[in-house]
Amino acid sequence: MELVAGVLERNGLLFAFVVVGAMMLISGWLSKTLTRGRLQGSAIAIILGLVLAYAGGIQTGGEAGLADIAIFGGLGLMGGAMLRDFAIVATAYGVDLQEIKKAGAAGGLSLLLGVIVSFIVGAAVAAAFGYTDPESMATIGSGAATYIVGPVTGTAVGASSEVIALSVAAGLVKAVIVMVGTPMIAPLIGLNNPKAAMAYGGLMGTTSGVAGGLAATDKRLVPYGAMTATFYTGLGCLLGPSVFYFALRFLFGG
Amino acid sequence: MVLYGVAALALCMLVGMIIGDLIGVLVGVDANVGGVGFAMIMLVLVSAWLRKKGLFPKPSEQGVLFWSALYIPIVIAMAATQNVAEAIDGGPMAILAGVSALVAGAALVPVISRIGEKSEPLPPMTEKEKQEV
């Protein structure tokens, strides 16, 4: 048993391929039998992945979900930023340049609106829970943008570590909810064409959330959503500790 | 040669990431600004140009398409390595902030979709395409 575990650990990436393959097989079967194909296999597989990530996190107390369990370590490489971005870029092969040109203005505006709306909503929720100083509101508002913008803003404005941790949690929740929720809300918001996908990517901004959510909705939309989402974190890091923080200080004193 | 396609893809991504980091430094933020987006646009332009010149044969194309097809499995691995436990640990405030940001953003999708030229819905996927991930 130890011998087998040793082999699996040393060849982590290969075992990750097997594990994901098995998850997709089970999900595909569940999709066909339980939902008659209504809920796509990939959507079920992503939810299954999140559940396993939760179990792994509870089991080990680590930060990388299932990958914190030694024999599943390869999942961290397979699902890490390098290979994820590499595969996202590859999906652009064969996208329609005309569609991108059509959505240019809408995509840009969606980015700006997406960042601002997340800031405001996050700050309002923070205030509702009693975090009324500008530093905490700016940090939690930034966390509602993405879990990278939260700590960047929090560190810059000198928020407490408890508030920074909350901002990361808010961003993580958003990423998870976008992954699971996108296929459900897609029909309600007309998310069935490249332009809407670019707007969605810009408004949501969480690359992991958008990448997972669109994959579970319609994989052909992935490159369009990913293209705008990738600008979001940078824009958030730019506006969070500056314009947004100063606006809050102006409005609420400090 | 399959590797030519993989190499071209990797080169596009690396150049895109360098541009993204450079923009980050220029505007003074500690983040990569749009690296993946630049890489994607570069891949679209470069591959179209190479194909027109007949320099991007089928095997090279396979190298790109393989990684494109691995995208969904990679996203599933990514889902399995998210810090879900901490997200749930954040309590009601973190959950409410995350959910409200999603709802507010999603509500704006139909508004923004109206700007500019109309984009046609993609044709429905066939049963085969749906299961082929």
Interface residues (C-beta under 8 A of the other chain):
Chain A: A16 F17 V20 G21 M23 M24 G28 S31 K32 G37 Q40 G41 S42 A45 I46 I47 L48 G49 L50 V51 L52 A53 Y54 G56 G57 I58 G61 E63 A64 G65 L66 A67 F72 L75 G76 M78 G79 G80 L83 R84 D85 F86 A87 I88 V89 A90 T91 A92 Y93 V95 L97 E99 I100 K102 A103 G104 A105 A106 L109 S110 L113 G114 V117 S118 V121 G122 A124 V125 A126 F129 I140 G143 A144 A145 I148 V152 A165 L166 V168 A169 A170 G171 L172 V173 K174 A175 V176 I177 V178 M179 G181 I185 L188 I189 G190 L191 N192 N193 P194 K195 A196 A199 Y200 G202 L203 M204 G205 T207 S208 A211 G212 A215 D218 K219 R220 L221 V222 P223 A226 M227 T228 T230 F231 T233 G234 L235 C237 L238
Chain B: L9 A10 C12 M13 G16 M17 G20 I23 G24 V27 G28 V29 D30 A31 N32 V33 G34 G35 V36 G37 A39 M40 I41 L43 V44 L45 S47 A48 E61 V64 L65 W67 S68 L70 Y71 I72 P73 I74 V75 I76 A77 M78 A79 A80 T81 Q82 N83 V84 A85 E86 A87 I88 D89 G90 G91 M93 A94 I95 L96 A97 G98 V99 S100 A101 L102 A104 G105 A106 A107 L108 V109 P110 I112 S113 I115 G116 E117 K118 S119 E120 P121 L122 M125 E127 K130 Q131 V133
